[in-house]
């Protein structure tokens, strides 16, 4: 898979994610939970690898903040989850591990990483684990949709050749 194809696929997924952010989000406190972000993180992590997933999460978070449909808390949550999902998929070649990486990376690690940002921006002592429930619900919902979508595409042989393109055990070689 050449770089032009990877950049194009990343751009299309980022564009669809950004456009849907006007329609599908749930405001919870200081955050706006957005399951479609986690769906796109898992798709990019599995199809293109961790660096494209992190890049897609960063660009989507930036565009959502510019358009007013996101919050600053989108950065650590989405990027940590995308990185962990991509890393676990590259190492194990299992979508289930990528799913776990997205949910744990966003729901636990990303939520904890937002704590210093919240304290710095709002000047208040926030609950350290206050973001975890919202981030877990959002990441689990989006990741389960992506998991089902990827499993369906694999079962119907729609993405067979692309799935292991980024792995060291490329099946097409």
C-alpha positions in Angstrom: 0.0 0.0 0.0 1.6 3.3 -1.1 1.7 6.4 1.0 -0.7 8.3 -1.3 -3.4 5.6 -0.7 -2.7 5.7 3.1 -3.0 9.5 3.3 -6.1 9.5 1.2 -7.8 6.8 3.3 -6.8 8.7 6.5 -8.1 12.0 5.0 -11.5 10.4 4.1 -11.9 8.9 7.5 -10.9 12.2 9.2 -13.4 14.1 7.0 -16.3 11.7 7.8 -15.5 11.8 11.5 -15.3 15.6 11.5 -18.5 16.0 9.6 -20.4 13.6 11.8 -19.2 15.5 14.9 -22.0 18.1 14.2 -24.6 15.4 14.5 -23.4 12.8 17.0 -22.0 14.0 20.4 -23.2 14.0 23.9 -22.2 16.9 26.2 -21.0 15.6 29.6 -19.7 18.2 32.0 -16.6 19.8 30.4 -16.3 17.1 27.8 -18.2 16.2 24.7 -18.2 12.4 24.2 -18.0 11.4 20.6 -18.1 7.7 19.9 -17.4 8.2 16.1 -13.9 9.4 17.1 -13.1 6.0 18.6 -14.7 4.2 15.7 -12.3 6.0 13.3 -9.3 5.5 15.7 -9.8 1.7 15.6 -10.4 1.7 11.9 -7.2 3.7 11.2 -5.2 1.7 13.8 -6.2 -1.7 12.2 -6.1 -0.7 8.6 -3.1 1.7 8.5 -1.1 1.4 11.8 -0.5 3.4 14.9 1.1 6.5 13.4 -1.7 7.1 10.9 -4.3 6.5 13.7 -2.6 9.1 16.0 -2.3 11.6 13.1 -5.9 11.1 12.2 -7.0 11.5 15.9 -4.9 14.7 16.1 -6.3 16.2 12.9 -9.9 15.3 13.8 -9.5 16.8 17.4 -8.0 20.0 15.9 -10.8 20.3 13.3 -13.5 19.6 15.9 -12.0 22.3 18.2 -11.9 24.8 15.4 -15.5 24.1 14.4 -16.7 24.2 18.0 -17.8 20.6 18.2 -15.0 19.4 20.4 -13.1 20.2 23.6 -9.4 20.4 24.5 -9.9 17.0 26.2 -10.3 15.3 22.9 -6.5 15.4 22.3 -5.1 13.2 25.0 -8.0 10.7 25.0 -8.2 10.1 21.3 -4.5 10.1 20.6 -3.5 7.8 23.5 -6.3 5.4 22.6 -5.3 5.4 18.9 -1.6 4.8 19.6 -2.3 1.9 22.0 -4.9 0.3 19.6 -2.5 0.5 16.7 0.5 -0.7 18.7 -1.4 -3.7 20.1 -2.7 -4.6 16.6 0.7 -4.5 15.0 2.1 -6.7 17.8 -0.7 -9.2 18.0 -2.6 -9.0 14.7 -5.8 -9.4 16.7 -8.7 -6.9 16.4 -9.7 -7.7 19.9 -6.4 -6.5 21.3 -6.8 -3.3 19.2 -10.3 -2.9 20.7 -8.9 -3.3 24.2 -6.1 -0.8 23.4 -8.6 1.8 22.3 -10.9 1.4 25.3 -8.1 1.2 27.9 -6.0 3.9 26.2 -8.8 6.4 25.9 -11.0 5.3 28.9 -8.3 5.0 31.5 -5.0 6.5 30.3 -6.5 9.3 28.3 -8.9 10.2 31.1 -6.1 10.4 33.6 -4.0 12.5 31.1 -6.8 15.1 30.9 -6.6 15.8 34.7 -3.7 18.2 34.5 -5.2 20.0 31.6 -8.5 20.4 33.4 -6.7 21.7 36.5 -4.6 24.1 34.5 -7.4 25.5 32.3 -10.2 25.7 34.9 -8.0 26.4 38.0 -10.1 24.0 40.0 -9.4 20.8 41.7 -11.2 18.3 39.6 -11.8 14.7 40.5 -8.8 12.7 39.2 -11.1 9.9 38.0 -14.0 12.1 37.1 -13.4 11.7 33.3 -13.1 8.0 33.3 -16.8 7.1 33.1 -17.5 9.5 30.2 -14.4 8.4 28.3 -15.1 4.7 28.9 -18.6 5.0 27.6 -17.6 6.9 24.5 -14.6 4.7 23.7 -16.4 1.5 24.3 -19.4 2.5 22.2 -17.2 3.6 19.2 -14.8 0.7 19.5 -17.6 -1.9 19.6 -19.1 -0.5 16.4 -15.7 -0.5 14.7 -15.0 -4.0 15.9 -18.3 -5.3 14.5 -17.6 -3.4 11.2 -14.1 -4.8 10.8 -15.2 -8.3 11.6 -18.0 -8.0 9.0 -15.6 -6.7 6.4 -13.1 -9.5 7.1 -15.8 -12.1 7.0 -17.0 -10.8 3.6 -13.4 -10.6 2.4 -13.7 -6.8 1.7 -10.4 -5.8 3.4 -8.4 -9.0 3.5 -5.4 -7.8 1.6 -5.2 -4.4 3.4 -5.5 -5.8 6.9 -2.0 -7.1 7.4 -0.3 -4.6 5.1 1.4 -2.8 8.0 2.6 -5.8 9.8 5.9 -7.5 9.7 4.2 -10.7 8.7 2.6 -9.2 5.5 0.5 -12.0 4.1 0.7 -10.7 0.5 4.5 -11.1 0.3 
